[in-house]
Amino acid sequence: MAYSDGNDCFTWEDNGVATFDGYDVAELAESYPTPFYLLSQKQIRKNFEQFKEAFSGADGGIRIYYSVKGNFESVVLSTLAEMGAGAEISGAMDMELAKRAGMNPSQVVFDGPCKSIEEIEAALEWGVHMIDIESLTEARDVNEVAGRMGRKLDVGIRIDPVLSKPYYDKVIATYRKKFGLPIDQALEVGCQINEFENLNLKCIMTHIGSQVFHPNRYVLTLEKIFDLAKGFKSRGIEINEINMGGGYPAQSMRNLRISRRFRIAKILEKFDRIDVQASSIYDFGKAITGKYNELKKSTGLSPQLSIEPGRCIVSNACVTVGKVLIIKNDWLFTDVSINNLPENLFFSEWRTVWPGHKPNEESKNYNISGPTLATQDVHFFKRDVPDLKEGSPMAILDTGAYSIARSNQFTRPRVAVYAVTDSGDITMVRRPESVDDVLAMQVWPNRDTEQKKASGE
Ligand SMILES: Cc1ncc(COP(=O)(O)O)c(C=O)c1O
């Protein structure tokens, strides 16, 4: 299967040489302590440029809020800020990151189901463009803070477009009614929100999933949102922004294979349906902006279109590099743990490469494990791999989204992040944590006091 569609900065040649943004990955595995993440600044730029271009057909332009939580490394945020991206933040930490990156608050939207009073205050003080409200309780809080600050605030509501029969992924449907307001309640609740003394309802926002494969789902959602906007108009409320959220697929994973660790994948494989095809970002841009332009015309409404991409901007801009540690029976242990890649379980089976070996070399069958003492620290089961040795390098592609951001410290500190910068140099953008870093947050009983007590001083 193809590892690169020619759109990303990774290559794996027939002679076994694997490169990431021009660097030989096997050599990197020798030069830097493994495991580590390696980002590409050029790839981040390219992904953002392509995204902008894909959506450039929107009548009145498009506002792009990069979803900070997907990857909040300094090089990612400062590159995107410099390129004019706004940000979607979901709490105080994201807010601080957006500030550090130099993002303009007038291009920042604040999402999430449980914003604290302190976070709402901080967002208003900083002057964020929009707070997207998800419940009446939250509306009450935002109204109260705005009142205290003497402000009349434009706000959005997040809607959940899924009704009883979802037209997209079962995974997402499982969580229906969790985020936002169910679409069949949105008109009434939205009007109630607008009645709060200090709030003006101005935006409808939604987010329909992640790695969504087909633009049709957005098109159907847009129709529902315009209907809702018409409903608000008939109640005297003018919606001036429609935010379609994130979910656009990583382009490097347009031919995505679901990992066989999931039972459903085994069934799909049997029927030769394990490969899931995603549309290109240009198809998404064309379908969404085309529908938006059409609905604008047919309804006479003219809300600004905005979006919150995350994964598709960063996924293929990162590779995780590691080594084989120990081979025992049919288990092959690597120094990369699923701690480092908690979200990649769905696909890392098919995105793992073995630099120094040919792409189709498959001579041994192993279960590929991480190094921790966690039973489930397994990248994948029973997979044919080349004749690997202890010390052989490995690389997992497409680890830019929700990997570093979600990595955890189960039995070991988190690892370093490097970036190949625009100039082609490699620079460290996050130092590896030490054991002391991790333990510094722990509170131990004051041993001095205990000792003094014991010796009767
Ligand atoms: C509200 C919201 N917007 C945008 C995103 C970004 O989604 P993606 O990374 O799939 O583009 C997310 C991700 O969960 C989200 O929750």
The ligand as an ORCA input file, in Angstrom:
! r2SCAN-3c Opt
* xyz 0 1
  C     -15.253     22.170     18.426
  C     -14.156     21.606     17.615
  N     -13.717     22.285     16.552
  C     -12.705     21.820     15.769
  C     -12.102     20.603     16.060
  C     -11.004     20.108     15.153
  O     -11.355     18.910     14.557
  P     -10.386     18.180     13.517
  O      -9.051     18.098     14.169
  O     -11.001     16.854     13.298
  O     -10.355     19.033     12.306
  C     -12.530     19.864     17.159
  C     -11.918     18.578     17.480
  O     -12.344     17.793     18.263
  C     -13.590     20.383     17.970
  O     -14.038     19.712     19.039
*
